[in-house]
Amino acid sequence: MAHIIRPSDNNSYFSCRALSRPSAVSRVRCVRCNARIPPARRRAVQGVQYCVTCQETNERKDRHDSMRKA
Ligand SMILES: [Zn+2]
């Protein structure tokens, strides 16, 4: 049996994927410290998960870890 993808099926497929992608959802509160994330930051960083403080801490930690590994 041939597998036919109609345009309408395609649309629902893509909208479902977009909804199930957690990284694209900007958080109102930081997932780490629960601080409010300013709306400007949520607009600027799509799928933002952390407040500015935690984001900076994460980036410092990442650099530190990669330095230790190298
Ligand atoms: Zn935070």
PDB file of the backbone (N, CA, C, O) and the ligand in Angstrom, with CONECT records:
HET     ZN  A 101       1
ATOM      1  N   MET A   1       0.837  -1.198   0.000  1.00  0.00           N
ATOM      2  CA  MET A   1       0.000   0.000   0.000  1.00  0.00           C
ATOM      3  C   MET A   1       0.879   1.258   0.000  1.00  0.00           C
ATOM      4  O   MET A   1       1.839   1.366   0.764  1.00  0.00           O
ATOM      5  N   ALA A   2       0.528   2.192  -0.868  1.00  0.00           N
ATOM      6  CA  ALA A   2       1.328   3.413  -0.967  1.00  0.00           C
ATOM      7  C   ALA A   2       1.035   4.343   0.203  1.00  0.00           C
ATOM      8  O   ALA A   2      -0.102   4.469   0.656  1.00  0.00           O
ATOM      9  N   HIS A   3       2.079   4.979   0.669  1.00  0.00           N
ATOM     10  CA  HIS A   3       1.912   5.906   1.793  1.00  0.00           C
ATOM     11  C   HIS A   3       1.777   7.320   1.254  1.00  0.00           C
ATOM     12  O   HIS A   3       2.748   7.921   0.794  1.00  0.00           O
ATOM     13  N   ILE A   4       0.561   7.841   1.319  1.00  0.00           N
ATOM     14  CA  ILE A   4       0.294   9.178   0.754  1.00  0.00           C
ATOM     15  C   ILE A   4       0.163  10.199   1.877  1.00  0.00           C
ATOM     16  O   ILE A   4      -0.646  10.040   2.790  1.00  0.00           O
ATOM     17  N   ILE A   5       0.974  11.252   1.791  1.00  0.00           N
ATOM     18  CA  ILE A   5       0.882  12.334   2.784  1.00  0.00           C
ATOM     19  C   ILE A   5       0.157  13.511   2.147  1.00  0.00           C
ATOM     20  O   ILE A   5       0.677  14.153   1.234  1.00  0.00           O
ATOM     21  N   ARG A   6      -1.034  13.783   2.630  1.00  0.00           N
ATOM     22  CA  ARG A   6      -1.788  14.928   2.116  1.00  0.00           C
ATOM     23  C   ARG A   6      -1.335  16.197   2.820  1.00  0.00           C
ATOM     24  O   ARG A   6      -0.843  16.142   3.947  1.00  0.00           O
ATOM     25  N   PRO A   7      -1.499  17.350   2.157  1.00  0.00           N
ATOM     26  CA  PRO A   7      -1.074  18.625   2.780  1.00  0.00           C
ATOM     27  C   PRO A   7      -1.706  18.839   4.151  1.00  0.00           C
ATOM     28  O   PRO A   7      -1.052  19.370   5.049  1.00  0.00           O
ATOM     29  N   SER A   8      -2.952  18.442   4.332  1.00  0.00           N
ATOM     30  CA  SER A   8      -3.616  18.661   5.627  1.00  0.00           C
ATOM     31  C   SER A   8      -2.957  17.806   6.712  1.00  0.00           C
ATOM     32  O   SER A   8      -2.793  18.257   7.846  1.00  0.00           O
ATOM     33  N   ASP A   9      -2.583  16.579   6.367  1.00  0.00           N
ATOM     34  CA  ASP A   9      -1.898  15.714   7.328  1.00  0.00           C
ATOM     35  C   ASP A   9      -0.544  16.306   7.700  1.00  0.00           C
ATOM     36  O   ASP A   9      -0.124  16.271   8.856  1.00  0.00           O
ATOM     37  N   ASN A  10       0.115  16.843   6.700  1.00  0.00           N
ATOM     38  CA  ASN A  10       1.424  17.451   6.902  1.00  0.00           C
ATOM     39  C   ASN A  10       1.341  18.599   7.903  1.00  0.00           C
ATOM     40  O   ASN A  10       2.184  18.721   8.792  1.00  0.00           O
ATOM     41  N   ASN A  11       0.324  19.434   7.752  1.00  0.00           N
ATOM     42  CA  ASN A  11       0.173  20.584   8.635  1.00  0.00           C
ATOM     43  C   ASN A  11      -0.010  20.153  10.087  1.00  0.00           C
ATOM     44  O   ASN A  11       0.622  20.705  10.988  1.00  0.00           O
ATOM     45  N   SER A  12      -0.867  19.175  10.309  1.00  0.00           N
ATOM     46  CA  SER A  12      -1.113  18.745  11.686  1.00  0.00           C
ATOM     47  C   SER A  12       0.135  18.084  12.254  1.00  0.00           C
ATOM     48  O   SER A  12       0.428  18.206  13.443  1.00  0.00           O
ATOM     49  N   TYR A  13       0.864  17.386  11.399  1.00  0.00           N
ATOM     50  CA  TYR A  13       2.102  16.747  11.842  1.00  0.00           C
ATOM     51  C   TYR A  13       3.095  17.793  12.353  1.00  0.00           C
ATOM     52  O   TYR A  13       3.714  17.630  13.404  1.00  0.00           O
ATOM     53  N   PHE A  14       3.226  18.874  11.574  1.00  0.00           N
ATOM     54  CA  PHE A  14       4.211  19.882  11.959  1.00  0.00           C
ATOM     55  C   PHE A  14       3.767  20.670  13.191  1.00  0.00           C
ATOM     56  O   PHE A  14       4.597  21.011  14.034  1.00  0.00           O
ATOM     57  N   SER A  15       2.465  20.965  13.306  1.00  0.00           N
ATOM     58  CA  SER A  15       2.016  21.722  14.478  1.00  0.00           C
ATOM     59  C   SER A  15       2.145  20.870  15.736  1.00  0.00           C
ATOM     60  O   SER A  15       2.426  21.401  16.811  1.00  0.00           O
ATOM     61  N   CYS A  16       1.944  19.559  15.623  1.00  0.00           N
ATOM     62  CA  CYS A  16       2.115  18.674  16.776  1.00  0.00           C
ATOM     63  C   CYS A  16       3.575  18.681  17.219  1.00  0.00           C
ATOM     64  O   CYS A  16       3.875  18.733  18.412  1.00  0.00           O
ATOM     65  N   ARG A  17       4.476  18.627  16.241  1.00  0.00           N
ATOM     66  CA  ARG A  17       5.901  18.627  16.572  1.00  0.00           C
ATOM     67  C   ARG A  17       6.298  19.916  17.280  1.00  0.00           C
ATOM     68  O   ARG A  17       7.066  19.898  18.242  1.00  0.00           O
ATOM     69  N   ALA A  18       5.765  21.033  16.792  1.00  0.00           N
ATOM     70  CA  ALA A  18       6.103  22.331  17.388  1.00  0.00           C
ATOM     71  C   ALA A  18       5.625  22.389  18.832  1.00  0.00           C
ATOM     72  O   ALA A  18       6.314  22.932  19.696  1.00  0.00           O
ATOM     73  N   LEU A  19       4.443  21.828  19.097  1.00  0.00           N
ATOM     74  CA  LEU A  19       3.899  21.873  20.448  1.00  0.00           C
ATOM     75  C   LEU A  19       4.661  20.961  21.397  1.00  0.00           C
ATOM     76  O   LEU A  19       4.777  21.256  22.587  1.00  0.00           O
ATOM     77  N   SER A  20       5.185  19.845  20.871  1.00  0.00           N
ATOM     78  CA  SER A  20       5.837  18.871  21.742  1.00  0.00           C
ATOM     79  C   SER A  20       7.329  19.161  21.909  1.00  0.00           C
ATOM     80  O   SER A  20       8.058  18.357  22.491  1.00  0.00           O
ATOM     81  N   ARG A  21       7.786  20.315  21.397  1.00  0.00           N
ATOM     82  CA  ARG A  21       9.194  20.656  21.518  1.00  0.00           C
ATOM     83  C   ARG A  21       9.391  21.589  22.715  1.00  0.00           C
ATOM     84  O   ARG A  21       9.157  22.789  22.575  1.00  0.00           O
ATOM     85  N   PRO A  22       9.802  21.104  23.860  1.00  0.00           N
ATOM     86  CA  PRO A  22       9.880  21.932  25.069  1.00  0.00           C
ATOM     87  C   PRO A  22      10.917  23.044  24.968  1.00  0.00           C
ATOM     88  O   PRO A  22      10.782  24.073  25.629  1.00  0.00           O
ATOM     89  N   SER A  23      11.940  22.854  24.156  1.00  0.00           N
ATOM     90  CA  SER A  23      13.000  23.851  24.073  1.00  0.00           C
ATOM     91  C   SER A  23      12.517  25.159  23.449  1.00  0.00           C
ATOM     92  O   SER A  23      13.141  26.205  23.625  1.00  0.00           O
ATOM     93  N   ALA A  24      11.387  25.092  22.712  1.00  0.00           N
ATOM     94  CA  ALA A  24      10.888  26.298  22.057  1.00  0.00           C
ATOM     95  C   ALA A  24       9.975  27.105  22.968  1.00  0.00           C
ATOM     96  O   ALA A  24       9.582  28.219  22.625  1.00  0.00           O
ATOM     97  N   VAL A  25       9.638  26.553  24.123  1.00  0.00           N
ATOM     98  CA  VAL A  25       8.730  27.241  25.034  1.00  0.00           C
ATOM     99  C   VAL A  25       9.531  28.081  26.017  1.00  0.00           C
ATOM    100  O   VAL A  25      10.335  27.555  26.787  1.00  0.00           O
ATOM    101  N   SER A  26       9.303  29.390  25.985  1.00  0.00           N
ATOM    102  CA  SER A  26       9.969  30.269  26.932  1.00  0.00           C
ATOM    103  C   SER A  26       9.278  30.171  28.286  1.00  0.00           C
ATOM    104  O   SER A  26       8.050  30.200  28.371  1.00  0.00           O
ATOM    105  N   ARG A  27      10.062  30.056  29.322  1.00  0.00           N
ATOM    106  CA  ARG A  27       9.523  29.880  30.674  1.00  0.00           C
ATOM    107  C   ARG A  27       9.244  31.227  31.331  1.00  0.00           C
ATOM    108  O   ARG A  27       9.975  32.195  31.122  1.00  0.00           O
ATOM    109  N   VAL A  28       8.186  31.277  32.121  1.00  0.00           N
ATOM    110  CA  VAL A  28       7.865  32.489  32.883  1.00  0.00           C
ATOM    111  C   VAL A  28       8.795  32.573  34.088  1.00  0.00           C
ATOM    112  O   VAL A  28       9.209  33.655  34.504  1.00  0.00           O
ATOM    113  N   ARG A  29       9.116  31.389  34.642  1.00  0.00           N
ATOM    114  CA  ARG A  29      10.012  31.354  35.796  1.00  0.00           C
ATOM    115  C   ARG A  29      11.210  30.464  35.501  1.00  0.00           C
ATOM    116  O   ARG A  29      11.118  29.485  34.761  1.00  0.00           O
ATOM    117  N   CYS A  30      12.335  30.832  36.099  1.00  0.00           N
ATOM    118  CA  CYS A  30      13.569  30.078  35.932  1.00  0.00           C
ATOM    119  C   CYS A  30      13.377  28.651  36.463  1.00  0.00           C
ATOM    120  O   CYS A  30      12.828  28.458  37.548  1.00  0.00           O
ATOM    121  N   VAL A  31      13.833  27.651  35.691  1.00  0.00           N
ATOM    122  CA  VAL A  31      13.653  26.260  36.110  1.00  0.00           C
ATOM    123  C   VAL A  31      14.598  25.917  37.259  1.00  0.00           C
ATOM    124  O   VAL A  31      14.417  24.900  37.928  1.00  0.00           O
ATOM    125  N   ARG A  32      15.600  26.755  37.488  1.00  0.00           N
ATOM    126  CA  ARG A  32      16.602  26.452  38.505  1.00  0.00           C
ATOM    127  C   ARG A  32      16.285  27.125  39.844  1.00  0.00           C
ATOM    128  O   ARG A  32      16.259  26.467  40.884  1.00  0.00           O
ATOM    129  N   CYS A  33      16.043  28.444  39.812  1.00  0.00           N
ATOM    130  CA  CYS A  33      15.837  29.167  41.067  1.00  0.00           C
ATOM    131  C   CYS A  33      14.416  29.719  41.204  1.00  0.00           C
ATOM    132  O   CYS A  33      14.072  30.316  42.224  1.00  0.00           O
ATOM    133  N   ASN A  34      13.595  29.515  40.174  1.00  0.00           N
ATOM    134  CA  ASN A  34      12.189  29.926  40.209  1.00  0.00           C
ATOM    135  C   ASN A  34      12.004  31.438  40.198  1.00  0.00           C
ATOM    136  O   ASN A  34      10.929  31.935  40.537  1.00  0.00           O
ATOM    137  N   ALA A  35      13.038  32.170  39.812  1.00  0.00           N
ATOM    138  CA  ALA A  35      12.905  33.621  39.700  1.00  0.00           C
ATOM    139  C   ALA A  35      12.116  33.963  38.433  1.00  0.00           C
ATOM    140  O   ALA A  35      12.141  33.226  37.448  1.00  0.00           O
ATOM    141  N   ARG A  36      11.421  35.092  38.485  1.00  0.00           N
ATOM    142  CA  ARG A  36      10.676  35.532  37.298  1.00  0.00           C
ATOM    143  C   ARG A  36      11.642  35.939  36.195  1.00  0.00           C
ATOM    144  O   ARG A  36      12.616  36.651  36.435  1.00  0.00           O
ATOM    145  N   ILE A  37      11.356  35.474  34.977  1.00  0.00           N
ATOM    146  CA  ILE A  37      12.170  35.867  33.831  1.00  0.00           C
ATOM    147  C   ILE A  37      11.462  37.029  33.143  1.00  0.00           C
ATOM    148  O   ILE A  37      10.296  36.899  32.770  1.00  0.00           O
ATOM    149  N   PRO A  38      12.144  38.168  32.966  1.00  0.00           N
ATOM    150  CA  PRO A  38      11.499  39.343  32.380  1.00  0.00           C
ATOM    151  C   PRO A  38      10.972  39.042  30.970  1.00  0.00           C
ATOM    152  O   PRO A  38      11.608  38.306  30.215  1.00  0.00           O
ATOM    153  N   PRO A  39       9.802  39.617  30.611  1.00  0.00           N
ATOM    154  CA  PRO A  39       9.220  39.377  29.283  1.00  0.00           C
ATOM    155  C   PRO A  39      10.186  39.726  28.156  1.00  0.00           C
ATOM    156  O   PRO A  39      10.195  39.059  27.121  1.00  0.00           O
ATOM    157  N   ALA A  40      11.003  40.765  28.347  1.00  0.00           N
ATOM    158  CA  ALA A  40      11.958  41.175  27.316  1.00  0.00           C
ATOM    159  C   ALA A  40      12.962  40.054  27.047  1.00  0.00           C
ATOM    160  O   ALA A  40      13.341  39.798  25.904  1.00  0.00           O
ATOM    161  N   ARG A  41      13.381  39.395  28.124  1.00  0.00           N
ATOM    162  CA  ARG A  41      14.344  38.297  27.976  1.00  0.00           C
ATOM    163  C   ARG A  41      13.670  37.099  27.299  1.00  0.00           C
ATOM    164  O   ARG A  41      14.286  36.420  26.477  1.00  0.00           O
ATOM    165  N   ARG A  42      12.395  36.840  27.650  1.00  0.00           N
ATOM    166  CA  ARG A  42      11.675  35.718  27.042  1.00  0.00           C
ATOM    167  C   ARG A  42      11.503  35.933  25.548  1.00  0.00           C
ATOM    168  O   ARG A  42      11.550  34.988  24.760  1.00  0.00           O
ATOM    169  N   ARG A  43      11.302  37.204  25.166  1.00  0.00           N
ATOM    170  CA  ARG A  43      11.178  37.504  23.733  1.00  0.00           C
ATOM    171  C   ARG A  43      12.534  37.395  23.050  1.00  0.00           C
ATOM    172  O   ARG A  43      12.629  36.903  21.926  1.00  0.00           O
ATOM    173  N   ALA A  44      13.582  37.853  23.725  1.00  0.00           N
ATOM    174  CA  ALA A  44      14.917  37.901  23.122  1.00  0.00           C
ATOM    175  C   ALA A  44      15.501  36.496  22.967  1.00  0.00           C
ATOM    176  O   ALA A  44      16.139  36.196  21.958  1.00  0.00           O
ATOM    177  N   VAL A  45      15.284  35.640  23.960  1.00  0.00           N
ATOM    178  CA  VAL A  45      15.843  34.294  23.941  1.00  0.00           C
ATOM    179  C   VAL A  45      14.699  33.306  23.796  1.00  0.00           C
ATOM    180  O   VAL A  45      13.977  33.035  24.755  1.00  0.00           O
ATOM    181  N   GLN A  46      14.533  32.761  22.575  1.00  0.00           N
ATOM    182  CA  GLN A  46      13.450  31.815  22.348  1.00  0.00           C
ATOM    183  C   GLN A  46      13.739  30.510  23.088  1.00  0.00           C
ATOM    184  O   GLN A  46      14.821  29.936  22.966  1.00  0.00           O
ATOM    185  N   GLY A  47      12.751  30.055  23.854  1.00  0.00           N
ATOM    186  CA  GLY A  47      12.920  28.823  24.605  1.00  0.00           C
ATOM    187  C   GLY A  47      13.785  29.004  25.832  1.00  0.00           C
ATOM    188  O   GLY A  47      14.431  28.059  26.286  1.00  0.00           O
ATOM    189  N   VAL A  48      13.804  30.216  26.376  1.00  0.00           N
ATOM    190  CA  VAL A  48      14.626  30.495  27.555  1.00  0.00           C
ATOM    191  C   VAL A  48      14.150  29.660  28.745  1.00  0.00           C
ATOM    192  O   VAL A  48      12.949  29.549  28.989  1.00  0.00           O
ATOM    193  N   GLN A  49      15.088  29.080  29.478  1.00  0.00           N
ATOM    194  CA  GLN A  49      14.762  28.211  30.610  1.00  0.00           C
ATOM    195  C   GLN A  49      15.245  28.805  31.935  1.00  0.00           C
ATOM    196  O   GLN A  49      14.721  28.464  32.995  1.00  0.00           O
ATOM    197  N   TYR A  50      16.238  29.690  31.876  1.00  0.00           N
ATOM    198  CA  TYR A  50      16.867  30.192  33.096  1.00  0.00           C
ATOM    199  C   TYR A  50      16.807  31.706  33.155  1.00  0.00           C
ATOM    200  O   TYR A  50      16.701  32.367  32.122  1.00  0.00           O
ATOM    201  N   CYS A  51      16.874  32.257  34.355  1.00  0.00           N
ATOM    202  CA  CYS A  51      17.016  33.692  34.528  1.00  0.00           C
ATOM    203  C   CYS A  51      18.453  34.077  34.141  1.00  0.00           C
ATOM    204  O   CYS A  51      19.291  33.210  33.889  1.00  0.00           O
ATOM    205  N   VAL A  52      18.720  35.377  34.100  1.00  0.00           N
ATOM    206  CA  VAL A  52      20.043  35.835  33.663  1.00  0.00           C
ATOM    207  C   VAL A  52      21.140  35.272  34.574  1.00  0.00           C
ATOM    208  O   VAL A  52      22.184  34.828  34.096  1.00  0.00           O
ATOM    209  N   THR A  53      20.895  35.296  35.877  1.00  0.00           N
ATOM    210  CA  THR A  53      21.899  34.839  36.849  1.00  0.00           C
ATOM    211  C   THR A  53      22.246  33.368  36.632  1.00  0.00           C
ATOM    212  O   THR A  53      23.420  33.006  36.562  1.00  0.00           O
ATOM    213  N   CYS A  54      21.223  32.523  36.526  1.00  0.00           N
ATOM    214  CA  CYS A  54      21.468  31.089  36.347  1.00  0.00           C
ATOM    215  C   CYS A  54      22.089  30.807  34.988  1.00  0.00           C
ATOM    216  O   CYS A  54      22.932  29.919  34.863  1.00  0.00           O
ATOM    217  N   GLN A  55      21.675  31.565  33.956  1.00  0.00           N
ATOM    218  CA  GLN A  55      22.253  31.365  32.632  1.00  0.00           C
ATOM    219  C   GLN A  55      23.752  31.639  32.668  1.00  0.00           C
ATOM    220  O   GLN A  55      24.548  30.889  32.104  1.00  0.00           O
ATOM    221  N   GLU A  56      24.125  32.732  33.344  1.00  0.00           N
ATOM    222  CA  GLU A  56      25.548  33.077  33.447  1.00  0.00           C
ATOM    223  C   GLU A  56      26.300  32.025  34.247  1.00  0.00           C
ATOM    224  O   GLU A  56      27.422  31.657  33.898  1.00  0.00           O
ATOM    225  N   THR A  57      25.686  31.544  35.314  1.00  0.00           N
ATOM    226  CA  THR A  57      26.310  30.499  36.126  1.00  0.00           C
ATOM    227  C   THR A  57      26.518  29.238  35.295  1.00  0.00           C
ATOM    228  O   THR A  57      27.578  28.614  35.356  1.00  0.00           O
ATOM    229  N   ASN A  58      25.500  28.865  34.517  1.00  0.00           N
ATOM    230  CA  ASN A  58      25.604  27.682  33.669  1.00  0.00           C
ATOM    231  C   ASN A  58      26.742  27.825  32.671  1.00  0.00           C
ATOM    232  O   ASN A  58      27.530  26.898  32.481  1.00  0.00           O
ATOM    233  N   GLU A  59      26.826  29.002  32.027  1.00  0.00           N
ATOM    234  CA  GLU A  59      27.852  29.207  31.011  1.00  0.00           C
ATOM    235  C   GLU A  59      29.241  29.176  31.627  1.00  0.00           C
ATOM    236  O   GLU A  59      30.180  28.637  31.041  1.00  0.00           O
ATOM    237  N   ARG A  60      29.363  29.753  32.806  1.00  0.00           N
ATOM    238  CA  ARG A  60      30.668  29.700  33.497  1.00  0.00           C
ATOM    239  C   ARG A  60      31.035  28.263  33.834  1.00  0.00           C
ATOM    240  O   ARG A  60      32.181  27.844  33.672  1.00  0.00           O
ATOM    241  N   LYS A  61      30.030  27.510  34.311  1.00  0.00           N
ATOM    242  CA  LYS A  61      30.260  26.110  34.693  1.00  0.00           C
ATOM    243  C   LYS A  61      30.670  25.297  33.466  1.00  0.00           C
ATOM    244  O   LYS A  61      31.578  24.468  33.532  1.00  0.00           O
ATOM    245  N   ASP A  62      29.976  25.552  32.325  1.00  0.00           N
ATOM    246  CA  ASP A  62      30.299  24.822  31.100  1.00  0.00           C
ATOM    247  C   ASP A  62      31.736  25.078  30.684  1.00  0.00           C
ATOM    248  O   ASP A  62      32.472  24.153  30.339  1.00  0.00           O
ATOM    249  N   ARG A  63      32.129  26.360  30.723  1.00  0.00           N
ATOM    250  CA  ARG A  63      33.499  26.701  30.348  1.00  0.00           C
ATOM    251  C   ARG A  63      34.484  26.036  31.299  1.00  0.00           C
ATOM    252  O   ARG A  63      35.516  25.506  30.887  1.00  0.00           O
ATOM    253  N   HIS A  64      34.138  26.078  32.586  1.00  0.00           N
ATOM    254  CA  HIS A  64      35.018  25.499  33.595  1.00  0.00           C
ATOM    255  C   HIS A  64      35.172  23.998  33.370  1.00  0.00           C
ATOM    256  O   HIS A  64      36.276  23.457  33.437  1.00  0.00           O
ATOM    257  N   ASP A  65      34.026  23.323  33.097  1.00  0.00           N
ATOM    258  CA  ASP A  65      34.064  21.881  32.872  1.00  0.00           C
ATOM    259  C   ASP A  65      34.891  21.540  31.650  1.00  0.00           C
ATOM    260  O   ASP A  65      35.695  20.608  31.683  1.00  0.00           O
ATOM    261  N   SER A  66      34.698  22.301  30.548  1.00  0.00           N
ATOM    262  CA  SER A  66      35.422  21.985  29.322  1.00  0.00           C
ATOM    263  C   SER A  66      36.916  22.266  29.503  1.00  0.00           C
ATOM    264  O   SER A  66      37.757  21.610  28.889  1.00  0.00           O
ATOM    265  N   MET A  67      37.241  23.262  30.362  1.00  0.00           N
ATOM    266  CA  MET A  67      38.649  23.544  30.631  1.00  0.00           C
ATOM    267  C   MET A  67      39.283  22.395  31.413  1.00  0.00           C
ATOM    268  O   MET A  67      40.429  22.012  31.177  1.00  0.00           O
ATOM    269  N   ARG A  68      38.495  21.855  32.355  1.00  0.00           N
ATOM    270  CA  ARG A  68      39.032  20.756  33.165  1.00  0.00           C
ATOM    271  C   ARG A  68      39.241  19.492  32.326  1.00  0.00           C
ATOM    272  O   ARG A  68      40.194  18.739  32.528  1.00  0.00           O
ATOM    273  N   LYS A  69      38.300  19.281  31.358  1.00  0.00           N
ATOM    274  CA  LYS A  69      38.382  18.098  30.506  1.00  0.00           C
ATOM    275  C   LYS A  69      39.560  18.195  29.561  1.00  0.00           C
ATOM    276  O   LYS A  69      40.210  17.191  29.269  1.00  0.00           O
ATOM    277  N   ALA A  70      39.847  19.421  29.069  1.00  0.00           N
ATOM    278  CA  ALA A  70      40.875  19.592  28.046  1.00  0.00           C
ATOM    279  C   ALA A  70      42.300  19.450  28.605  1.00  0.00           C
ATOM    280  O   ALA A  70      43.271  19.569  27.857  1.00  0.00           O
TER     281      ALA A  70
HETATM  282 ZN    ZN A 101      17.505  31.351  38.002  1.00  0.00          ZN2+
END
